[in-house]
């Protein structure tokens, strides 16, 4: 990531990420499709209504592991092999400790949170069974995220994709086995997700250990070091809190939605799955940006940060416009995937289209937000990114309260687009300032840095000169002065 064409490097790295994110959304969609087609719309709505609570906890875990991986990418850019091993080991320790504690809390609060969100009685049993199972085994998902993020941080985005494809295939097969053969209901869908994640996590770790000796930690790398833990948490917690803060707004939105008729809830669940597939493509641009910026930050290639991010931002804007057009054009056949033929109505299609109009039409703002937020995170400025998340939650809560007041599905559909606009208004100016005049966060204070030449070779250091040997340019200058003096002396004698 620290040499070569910036845009080409980012795009080549992003392609496996993009495919991987699509597959991740696909196997989430498989859960929903199988549940909807085999267990009915009530089970579908029950599973779908857990999305905001799930994101509250799992989003925190995902942000945490991504933040830990940024430290690995910075050490990679600095070519600090020992630092990479130590950071990888530290990430595992912190992930296991934090997620284990979160598991106990999450299982305990699941039922009261569903009740507080006005979950309809006919959906409640399905929602509780599904989310309790997911929370109970989320350490498996957390470790899978940890290992995949670490591989991407060192520049390997292909292998995580292959294991994600494997997880998708396993999930689909286990869904059919647990739901249709073993009759486990929605718990079967949750168990299939956890088991497929666990198998992929194990295989990913084995691959890392065999193929990447630079990540083979030893017992000494697990030695407790509070300062080292603090550095990782400084990167991981802002990203985790950023996603958690956003989920608070989602919970308010789901609460507003639950006050409406069942048909609106079902349409919303189907539409969010379609929207999530498109958003995952844009989110992959953010992951690629964070890794690219993180490695060049570690290598002190600040020129590449500026040029690469600017070019990639233009590419993302064009992609977001195309994605929005595709989603709106294909919304009807996509909705059909989730709903049985007997339950399809024109009113349901109208609800779904309303939601997608207010989301697909604003993908441009999501694209710019992903670039700005991820670039700042790669520079180690997670606090600024957290400020953007605060703007998102303020907009979501405000729109949710208005939707509750007027019981309007249209206003609920504006939750995402309003939060994207609000976050951009706060975050994008900070992003532009950082690109215009890059300043590091290390050292005793904030100092301006001279931008290195774009063609400079990274990691090169000037060779020390011997005290006895004069610099070549100095000796040439002395010789020229002697020649000039001799010429003047000859002229006077003549």
MOLINFEN-V862353 format. One line per field, one symbol per residue. phi: phi as a letter, one per 20 degrees, with the letter a starting at -180 (. if undefined). A space follows every 10 residues. Layout:
phi: ???
This chain:
phi: .ecnfgffff ffffgfffff ffffffffff gffffffddo fffgfffffe gffffgefff ffffffffff fffffffeld ffffffffff ffgfffffff ffgfffffeg ffffffemff gfegffffff ffffffdfff ffffffffff fffenddefg ffffffffff ffffgfffee eelemfffff ffffffffff fffffffgfe ecgfdffcgf feggbfffff ffffeffgff fgffffffff ffffffffed ffffffffff ffffffffff ffffffffff ffffffffem efffgfffff ffffffffff ffggfffffd fffffffedf gfdfcfffff fffgfffedf fcfgffffff fffffffffn dfffffffff ffffffffff fffffdldff fgfegfffff fffffeefgf ffffffbfce denfbecfdf fffgefffmf cfffefffef gfffffffff ffffffffff ffff
